[in-house]
Amino acid sequence: MSRPACALWVSALLFLSGDGLASPFQPGTEPPAPEPPESNLIEDLEVPPQFDGAMPRGELVPHHYPAQRAAKVVEHYLNTRYGSPYRRVHLHQVHKAGLEDLGQAGNKYHLEISLKEVVSNTDLGPCSAEVLFSGEQDQRAPQVQCSCEGLKKLDTKAEEEALFQKLNSSDSLLSGSNIPDSYGHVAPEMKPMWKLGAAAASFVMLNESNEGTLYNMAQVANFTQLETENDQLRFKYHILLHEMITQEILHWKLLATWSPAGGVSVSQTELQPKCHHCETASAIEIPEATPSPTSAS
């Protein structure tokens, strides 16, 4: 199977199997229809044939689309809060799911799920969550509440501080592209930047999620480190997201900041045109200043 032909199949498989080194999508090609993913730790995702956008009420089948979609939103939410170059929370399994109709306020999903932190392969144990998709006409990000005691197990302070000092004191600004590459490989020195990109992408995936979407991180097309400001490392990312219901690959550009104390934040996002064969000017225009020794703390 050619590399472009397997791109979306790999992305779907990684959505189901874990953290994922995302699909090796090649910009400039039209991805074909994916082959069915194999079974794994999460039960096969099923979209009922009769699904027409109308949401069932009451108890949901845990491995069907409505429950999986709401649980994936919880994953995105937690990665905006806990994601880092050395932490990424992944949905392991949906155990129980229910749907409550709140009328004009929207639909609230009640979930019992299990999560894993994929860098350390730490089982975060059972978690409970609620996801509210607004009933208002203008799309708003889902509102998420989650209780998960296992998150307290995560301690990556030493690794994060070492990386921060290394990047902040370097005489050259870091950059990279095609993470993972067309074979699904991520160079060891790029793994923290892949995780950081995934955390930044979670802000977009959370904000864009609704009752008709299911997002997964596909690839960091490229990233560039910028000059440090206010003790925050800054990065410009171009990321690829896989919307698994429509099978679209979406290009986004982000301006992200990170520090061990402040965590990950995203100050600018921009959806790119669907034309993959042309270069277009980005509204996120940030001068890439020449680094100087005075920028290090």
C-alpha positions as a Markdown table, in Angstrom:
| # | Residue | x | y | z |
|---|---|---|---|---|
| 1 | Met | 0.0 | 0.0 | 0.0 |
| 2 | Ser | 1.4 | 3.4 | -0.9 |
| 3 | Arg | 2.1 | 5.9 | 1.8 |
| 4 | Pro | -0.6 | 8.3 | 0.8 |
| 5 | Ala | -3.1 | 5.4 | 0.5 |
| 6 | Cys | -2.5 | 4.3 | 4.1 |
| 7 | Ala | -2.6 | 7.8 | 5.7 |
| 8 | Leu | -6.2 | 8.0 | 7.0 |
| 9 | Trp | -6.2 | 4.3 | 7.9 |
| 10 | Val | -3.2 | 4.9 | 10.2 |
| 11 | Ser | -4.9 | 8.0 | 11.7 |
| 12 | Ala | -8.0 | 6.0 | 12.5 |
| 13 | Leu | -6.0 | 3.1 | 13.9 |
| 14 | Leu | -4.0 | 5.5 | 16.1 |
| 15 | Phe | -7.2 | 7.2 | 17.4 |
| 16 | Leu | -8.3 | 3.8 | 18.6 |
| 17 | Ser | -5.0 | 2.4 | 19.8 |
| 18 | Gly | -3.3 | 5.2 | 21.7 |
| 19 | Asp | -1.2 | 8.3 | 21.6 |
| 20 | Gly | -0.3 | 8.0 | 18.3 |
| 21 | Leu | 2.1 | 8.9 | 16.0 |
| 22 | Ala | -0.3 | 10.3 | 13.7 |
| 23 | Ser | -1.2 | 9.5 | 10.1 |
| 24 | Pro | 1.7 | 10.1 | 7.7 |
| 25 | Phe | -0.3 | 12.4 | 5.5 |
| 26 | Gln | 1.5 | 14.1 | 2.6 |
| 27 | Pro | 0.2 | 17.6 | 1.9 |
| 28 | Gly | -0.7 | 18.1 | -1.7 |
| 29 | Thr | -2.4 | 14.7 | -2.0 |
| 30 | Glu | -6.1 | 13.8 | -1.7 |
| 31 | Pro | -6.4 | 11.1 | 1.0 |
| 32 | Pro | -8.4 | 8.1 | -0.1 |
| 33 | Ala | -11.1 | 6.3 | 1.9 |
| 34 | Pro | -9.6 | 4.5 | 4.8 |
| 35 | Glu | -9.6 | 0.8 | 5.4 |
| 36 | Pro | -11.4 | -0.5 | 8.5 |
| 37 | Pro | -9.3 | -0.3 | 11.6 |
| 38 | Glu | -8.5 | -3.4 | 13.6 |
| 39 | Ser | -9.9 | -4.1 | 17.1 |
| 40 | Asn | -7.8 | -2.9 | 20.0 |
| 41 | Leu | -8.0 | -1.5 | 23.5 |
| 42 | Ile | -10.9 | 0.7 | 22.7 |
| 43 | Glu | -13.9 | -1.2 | 21.2 |
| 44 | Asp | -14.4 | -0.5 | 17.5 |
| 45 | Leu | -16.0 | 2.8 | 16.9 |
| 46 | Glu | -19.5 | 2.3 | 15.3 |
| 47 | Val | -21.7 | 4.9 | 13.7 |
| 48 | Pro | -25.2 | 3.4 | 13.6 |
| 49 | Pro | -26.4 | 3.1 | 9.9 |
| 50 | Gln | -29.6 | 5.0 | 10.8 |
| 51 | Phe | -27.6 | 7.9 | 12.3 |
| 52 | Asp | -29.1 | 11.1 | 10.9 |
| 53 | Gly | -27.9 | 13.7 | 13.4 |
| 54 | Ala | -30.8 | 13.0 | 15.8 |
| 55 | Met | -29.4 | 12.1 | 19.2 |
| 56 | Pro | -30.9 | 9.2 | 21.2 |
| 57 | Arg | -32.0 | 9.9 | 24.8 |
| 58 | Gly | -31.1 | 8.0 | 27.9 |
| 59 | Glu | -28.4 | 5.3 | 28.0 |
| 60 | Leu | -25.9 | 5.1 | 25.1 |
| 61 | Val | -23.9 | 2.3 | 23.7 |
| 62 | Pro | -20.4 | 3.0 | 24.9 |
| 63 | His | -18.6 | 2.1 | 21.7 |
| 64 | His | -21.0 | 3.9 | 19.4 |
| 65 | Tyr | -20.3 | 7.3 | 17.9 |
| 66 | Pro | -22.3 | 9.6 | 20.2 |
| 67 | Ala | -20.6 | 8.3 | 23.4 |
| 68 | Gln | -17.1 | 8.1 | 21.8 |
| 69 | Arg | -17.4 | 11.6 | 20.4 |
| 70 | Ala | -18.3 | 13.1 | 23.8 |
| 71 | Ala | -15.5 | 11.1 | 25.5 |
| 72 | Lys | -13.0 | 12.3 | 22.9 |
| 73 | Val | -14.0 | 15.9 | 23.9 |
| 74 | Val | -13.0 | 15.1 | 27.5 |
| 75 | Glu | -9.6 | 14.0 | 26.2 |
| 76 | His | -9.1 | 17.3 | 24.4 |
| 77 | Tyr | -10.2 | 19.2 | 27.4 |
| 78 | Leu | -7.8 | 17.4 | 29.7 |
| 79 | Asn | -4.9 | 17.9 | 27.3 |
| 80 | Thr | -5.5 | 21.7 | 27.3 |
| 81 | Arg | -5.1 | 21.6 | 31.1 |
| 82 | Tyr | -2.5 | 18.8 | 31.6 |
| 83 | Gly | -0.8 | 18.4 | 28.2 |
| 84 | Ser | 2.9 | 19.2 | 27.9 |
| 85 | Pro | 6.1 | 18.0 | 26.1 |
| 86 | Tyr | 6.1 | 15.1 | 28.5 |
| 87 | Arg | 2.3 | 14.5 | 29.1 |
| 88 | Arg | -0.5 | 13.5 | 26.9 |
| 89 | Val | -3.8 | 12.1 | 28.2 |
| 90 | His | -5.5 | 9.5 | 26.0 |
| 91 | Leu | -9.0 | 8.0 | 26.1 |
| 92 | His | -8.6 | 4.3 | 26.9 |
| 93 | Gln | -12.2 | 3.1 | 27.1 |
| 94 | Val | -15.8 | 4.3 | 27.6 |
| 95 | His | -17.5 | 2.1 | 30.2 |
| 96 | Lys | -20.9 | 3.8 | 30.5 |
| 97 | Ala | -22.6 | 6.7 | 28.8 |
| 98 | Gly | -25.9 | 8.5 | 29.0 |
| 99 | Leu | -27.5 | 11.5 | 27.4 |
| 100 | Glu | -29.7 | 14.1 | 29.1 |
| 101 | Asp | -31.9 | 16.5 | 27.0 |
| 102 | Leu | -31.7 | 20.0 | 28.5 |
| 103 | Gly | -34.0 | 21.5 | 25.9 |
| 104 | Gln | -32.7 | 24.9 | 24.6 |
| 105 | Ala | -29.7 | 24.6 | 26.8 |
| 106 | Gly | -28.4 | 21.7 | 24.8 |
| 107 | Asn | -27.5 | 18.0 | 25.3 |
| 108 | Lys | -25.5 | 16.8 | 28.3 |
| 109 | Tyr | -23.5 | 13.6 | 28.2 |
| 110 | His | -22.7 | 11.7 | 31.4 |
| 111 | Leu | -19.7 | 9.4 | 31.0 |
| 112 | Glu | -17.7 | 6.8 | 33.0 |
| 113 | Ile | -14.4 | 6.4 | 31.2 |
| 114 | Ser | -10.8 | 5.2 | 31.8 |
| 115 | Leu | -7.8 | 7.2 | 30.6 |
| 116 | Lys | -4.1 | 6.7 | 30.1 |
| 117 | Glu | -1.1 | 9.0 | 30.1 |
| 118 | Val | 0.7 | 7.7 | 27.0 |
| 119 | Val | 4.3 | 9.0 | 27.6 |
| 120 | Ser | 4.7 | 7.1 | 30.9 |
| 121 | Asn | 2.0 | 4.5 | 30.0 |
| 122 | Thr | 0.3 | 5.4 | 33.3 |
| 123 | Asp | -3.2 | 4.1 | 33.9 |
| 124 | Leu | -5.2 | 7.0 | 35.3 |
| 125 | Gly | -8.0 | 4.8 | 36.5 |
| 126 | Pro | -11.7 | 5.3 | 36.3 |
| 127 | Cys | -12.9 | 8.9 | 35.7 |
| 128 | Ser | -16.4 | 10.5 | 35.5 |
| 129 | Ala | -17.2 | 13.4 | 33.2 |
| 130 | Glu | -20.0 | 15.5 | 31.9 |
| 131 | Val | -20.0 | 17.2 | 28.5 |
| 132 | Leu | -22.5 | 19.8 | 27.5 |
| 133 | Phe | -23.0 | 20.7 | 23.9 |
| 134 | Ser | -24.8 | 24.0 | 23.7 |
| 135 | Gly | -28.2 | 24.2 | 22.1 |
| 136 | Glu | -27.6 | 27.7 | 20.9 |
| 137 | Gln | -27.5 | 28.4 | 17.2 |
| 138 | Asp | -24.0 | 29.9 | 17.3 |
| 139 | Gln | -21.5 | 27.2 | 18.0 |
| 140 | Arg | -19.7 | 27.4 | 21.3 |
| 141 | Ala | -17.0 | 25.1 | 22.7 |
| 142 | Pro | -18.4 | 22.2 | 24.7 |
| 143 | Gln | -18.4 | 22.7 | 28.4 |
| 144 | Val | -16.6 | 19.9 | 30.3 |
| 145 | Gln | -16.4 | 18.8 | 33.9 |
| 146 | Cys | -14.2 | 15.9 | 34.8 |
| 147 | Ser | -13.2 | 14.1 | 38.0 |
| 148 | Cys | -10.2 | 11.8 | 37.7 |
| 149 | Glu | -8.0 | 11.1 | 40.7 |
| 150 | Gly | -5.4 | 9.5 | 38.6 |
| 151 | Leu | -4.3 | 12.8 | 37.2 |
| 152 | Lys | -2.6 | 13.5 | 40.5 |
| 153 | Lys | -0.1 | 10.7 | 39.7 |
| 154 | Leu | 1.5 | 12.7 | 36.9 |
| 155 | Asp | 4.8 | 14.4 | 37.8 |
| 156 | Thr | 7.0 | 15.5 | 35.0 |
| 157 | Lys | 8.5 | 18.6 | 36.6 |
| 158 | Ala | 12.1 | 17.5 | 36.3 |
| 159 | Glu | 11.9 | 16.6 | 32.6 |
| 160 | Glu | 10.0 | 19.8 | 31.8 |
| 161 | Glu | 12.4 | 22.1 | 33.6 |
| 162 | Ala | 15.4 | 20.5 | 31.9 |
| 163 | Leu | 13.8 | 20.9 | 28.5 |
| 164 | Phe | 12.8 | 24.5 | 29.2 |
| 165 | Gln | 16.3 | 25.4 | 30.3 |
| 166 | Lys | 17.8 | 23.7 | 27.2 |
| 167 | Leu | 15.6 | 25.5 | 24.8 |
| 168 | Asn | 15.7 | 28.8 | 26.6 |
| 169 | Ser | 19.5 | 28.9 | 26.7 |
| 170 | Ser | 20.3 | 27.6 | 23.3 |
| 171 | Asp | 22.1 | 29.8 | 20.8 |
| 172 | Ser | 19.8 | 28.6 | 18.0 |
| 173 | Leu | 16.1 | 28.4 | 17.8 |
| 174 | Leu | 14.6 | 24.9 | 17.3 |
| 175 | Ser | 12.5 | 24.0 | 14.2 |
| 176 | Gly | 11.2 | 20.8 | 12.6 |
| 177 | Ser | 8.8 | 19.4 | 10.1 |
| 178 | Asn | 6.8 | 16.3 | 9.1 |
| 179 | Ile | 6.4 | 14.9 | 12.6 |
| 180 | Pro | 5.9 | 12.0 | 12.3 |
| 181 | Asp | 7.4 | 11.3 | 8.9 |
| 182 | Ser | 5.8 | 9.3 | 6.1 |
| 183 | Tyr | 6.8 | 6.1 | 7.8 |
| 184 | Gly | 5.3 | 7.1 | 11.2 |
| 185 | His | 8.7 | 7.7 | 12.8 |
| 186 | Val | 9.4 | 10.5 | 15.2 |
| 187 | Ala | 13.0 | 11.3 | 16.0 |
| 188 | Pro | 13.7 | 11.1 | 19.8 |
| 189 | Glu | 14.7 | 14.7 | 20.0 |
| 190 | Met | 11.4 | 15.7 | 18.3 |
| 191 | Lys | 9.1 | 13.7 | 20.6 |
| 192 | Pro | 8.6 | 16.5 | 23.1 |
| 193 | Met | 7.8 | 18.9 | 20.3 |
| 194 | Trp | 5.3 | 16.5 | 18.9 |
| 195 | Lys | 3.6 | 16.2 | 22.4 |
| 196 | Leu | 3.7 | 20.0 | 22.7 |
| 197 | Gly | 2.1 | 20.4 | 19.3 |
| 198 | Ala | -0.6 | 17.8 | 20.3 |
| 199 | Ala | -1.4 | 19.8 | 23.4 |
| 200 | Ala | -1.7 | 23.0 | 21.4 |
| 201 | Ala | -3.9 | 21.2 | 18.9 |
| 202 | Ser | -6.2 | 20.1 | 21.7 |
| 203 | Phe | -7.3 | 23.8 | 22.1 |
| 204 | Val | -8.4 | 23.8 | 18.5 |
| 205 | Met | -10.1 | 20.4 | 18.7 |
| 206 | Leu | -11.9 | 21.3 | 21.8 |
| 207 | Asn | -13.1 | 24.6 | 20.5 |
| 208 | Glu | -14.2 | 23.1 | 17.1 |
| 209 | Ser | -16.0 | 20.0 | 18.5 |
| 210 | Asn | -19.7 | 19.7 | 18.2 |
| 211 | Glu | -22.3 | 16.8 | 18.0 |
| 212 | Gly | -21.2 | 16.1 | 14.4 |
| 213 | Thr | -17.4 | 15.9 | 14.7 |
| 214 | Leu | -14.7 | 13.6 | 15.9 |
| 215 | Tyr | -11.2 | 15.1 | 15.8 |
| 216 | Asn | -7.8 | 13.4 | 16.1 |
| 217 | Met | -4.3 | 14.9 | 15.8 |
| 218 | Ala | -2.6 | 13.8 | 12.6 |
| 219 | Gln | 0.7 | 15.5 | 12.1 |
| 220 | Val | 2.9 | 18.5 | 12.9 |
| 221 | Ala | 3.6 | 19.8 | 9.4 |
| 222 | Asn | 6.2 | 22.2 | 10.8 |
| 223 | Phe | 7.0 | 24.3 | 13.8 |
| 224 | Thr | 9.4 | 27.1 | 14.6 |
| 225 | Gln | 10.6 | 28.3 | 18.0 |
| 226 | Leu | 10.4 | 32.1 | 18.5 |
| 227 | Glu | 12.1 | 34.4 | 20.9 |
| 228 | Thr | 11.2 | 33.8 | 24.6 |
| 229 | Glu | 8.9 | 36.4 | 26.1 |
| 230 | Asn | 8.0 | 36.9 | 29.8 |
| 231 | Asp | 9.7 | 33.6 | 30.7 |
| 232 | Gln | 7.4 | 31.7 | 28.2 |
| 233 | Leu | 8.8 | 29.7 | 25.3 |
| 234 | Arg | 6.9 | 30.6 | 22.1 |
| 235 | Phe | 6.3 | 28.4 | 19.0 |
| 236 | Lys | 4.6 | 28.8 | 15.7 |
| 237 | Tyr | 3.0 | 25.5 | 14.7 |
| 238 | His | 1.4 | 24.3 | 11.5 |
| 239 | Ile | -0.7 | 21.2 | 12.4 |
| 240 | Leu | -2.9 | 18.7 | 10.6 |
| 241 | Leu | -6.1 | 17.5 | 12.1 |
| 242 | His | -8.1 | 14.5 | 11.0 |
| 243 | Glu | -11.9 | 15.0 | 11.2 |
| 244 | Met | -12.9 | 11.3 | 11.3 |
| 245 | Ile | -16.5 | 11.6 | 10.4 |
| 246 | Thr | -16.0 | 13.5 | 7.1 |
| 247 | Gln | -12.4 | 12.1 | 6.6 |
| 248 | Glu | -11.2 | 15.6 | 6.0 |
| 249 | Ile | -7.6 | 16.7 | 6.8 |
| 250 | Leu | -7.6 | 20.2 | 8.2 |
| 251 | His | -4.6 | 22.5 | 8.3 |
| 252 | Trp | -4.3 | 25.0 | 11.2 |
| 253 | Lys | -1.6 | 27.5 | 12.2 |
| 254 | Leu | -1.2 | 28.2 | 15.9 |
| 255 | Leu | 0.9 | 30.5 | 18.1 |
| 256 | Ala | 1.6 | 28.5 | 21.3 |
| 257 | Thr | 3.5 | 29.3 | 24.5 |
| 258 | Trp | 4.8 | 27.0 | 27.1 |
| 259 | Ser | 6.7 | 26.9 | 30.4 |
| 260 | Pro | 6.8 | 24.4 | 33.2 |
| 261 | Ala | 5.1 | 26.8 | 35.5 |
| 262 | Gly | 2.5 | 28.2 | 33.1 |
| 263 | Gly | 1.7 | 25.2 | 31.1 |
| 264 | Val | 0.6 | 25.3 | 27.4 |
| 265 | Ser | -1.5 | 28.1 | 26.0 |
| 266 | Val | -2.6 | 29.1 | 22.5 |
| 267 | Ser | -3.0 | 32.8 | 21.7 |
| 268 | Gln | -3.7 | 32.7 | 18.0 |
| 269 | Thr | -5.3 | 30.1 | 15.7 |
| 270 | Glu | -6.0 | 30.2 | 12.0 |
| 271 | Leu | -7.7 | 27.6 | 9.8 |
| 272 | Gln | -5.9 | 27.3 | 6.4 |
| 273 | Pro | -7.5 | 27.2 | 3.0 |
| 274 | Lys | -8.2 | 23.7 | 1.6 |
| 275 | Cys | -6.0 | 24.3 | -1.4 |
| 276 | His | -2.9 | 22.2 | -0.5 |
| 277 | His | -1.1 | 23.1 | -3.8 |
| 278 | Cys | -0.7 | 26.8 | -3.1 |
| 279 | Glu | 1.0 | 29.0 | -0.5 |
| 280 | Thr | -1.1 | 31.6 | 1.1 |
| 281 | Ala | -0.2 | 34.4 | 3.4 |
| 282 | Ser | -1.0 | 33.7 | 7.0 |
| 283 | Ala | -2.6 | 36.2 | 9.4 |
| 284 | Ile | -0.3 | 34.8 | 12.0 |
| 285 | Glu | 2.8 | 36.8 | 11.0 |
| 286 | Ile | 5.5 | 36.8 | 13.7 |
| 287 | Pro | 9.0 | 37.9 | 12.9 |
| 288 | Glu | 11.4 | 35.2 | 13.6 |
| 289 | Ala | 14.1 | 37.2 | 15.5 |
| 290 | Thr | 17.7 | 36.2 | 15.5 |
| 291 | Pro | 18.4 | 34.6 | 18.9 |
| 292 | Ser | 20.8 | 36.3 | 21.2 |
| 293 | Pro | 22.5 | 35.2 | 24.5 |
| 294 | Thr | 20.5 | 37.8 | 26.4 |
| 295 | Ser | 17.3 | 35.9 | 25.7 |
| 296 | Ala | 18.3 | 33.1 | 28.0 |
| 297 | Ser | 17.4 | 33.2 | 31.6 |
